[in-house]
Amino acid sequence: MNVVEVSTKLVADATGAALASAGIPGGTEVLEPLLRALLQVQDEQAATLKRIDANVQRLIDGPWETARTYLEEASLPVVTPEQREDKLRNASTEMYRAVSLQPEGSLQRAYACLDLALVQWLLGTRPPVR
């Protein structure tokens, strides 16, 4: 038996005993399946929240990853100067989005700002002071 099974059995037995002392028979037989069902629902909710959290994180990281892809493409030797500048501008746009999605005062925001500053330097421009 694992901890959940032991806990469920213990709570069902204790509640069943309390109900039996109050003159209500059959408490344990009814409560144990009910407790198992409630724990199953709780596990499913936790798994759903975990999936939602992962999807939200992907949305937050999306612009940053897109900017990095533009930077990688801009560094290819077959890219013309005009294409390189276009890719850097696209990277800059995505980095602005990435900065705004990071929590205020966080290390992630500082890294995003640094990446934005580097892209702006490559473009020969300066980002606004925030």
Rosetta blueprint (number, residue, H / E / L):
1 M L
2 N L
3 V H
4 V H
5 E H
6 V H
7 S H
8 T H
9 K H
10 L H
11 V H
12 A H
13 D H
14 A H
15 T H
16 G H
17 A H
18 A H
19 L H
20 A H
21 S H
22 A L
23 G L
24 I L
25 P L
26 G L
27 G H
28 T H
29 E H
30 V H
31 L H
32 E H
33 P H
34 L H
35 L H
36 R H
37 A H
38 L H
39 L H
40 Q H
41 V H
42 Q H
43 D H
44 E H
45 Q H
46 A H
47 A H
48 T H
49 L H
50 K H
51 R H
52 I H
53 D H
54 A H
55 N H
56 V H
57 Q H
58 R H
59 L H
60 I H
61 D H
62 G H
63 P H
64 W H
65 E H
66 T H
67 A H
68 R H
69 T H
70 Y H
71 L H
72 E H
73 E H
74 A H
75 S L
76 L L
77 P L
78 V L
79 V L
80 T L
81 P H
82 E H
83 Q H
84 R H
85 E H
86 D H
87 K H
88 L H
89 R H
90 N H
91 A H
92 S H
93 T H
94 E H
95 M H
96 Y H
97 R H
98 A H
99 V H
100 S H
101 L H
102 Q L
103 P L
104 E L
105 G L
106 S L
107 L H
108 Q H
109 R H
110 A H
111 Y H
112 A H
113 C H
114 L H
115 D H
116 L H
117 A H
118 L H
119 V H
120 Q H
121 W H
122 L H
123 L H
124 G L
125 T L
126 R L
127 P L
128 P L
129 V L
130 R L
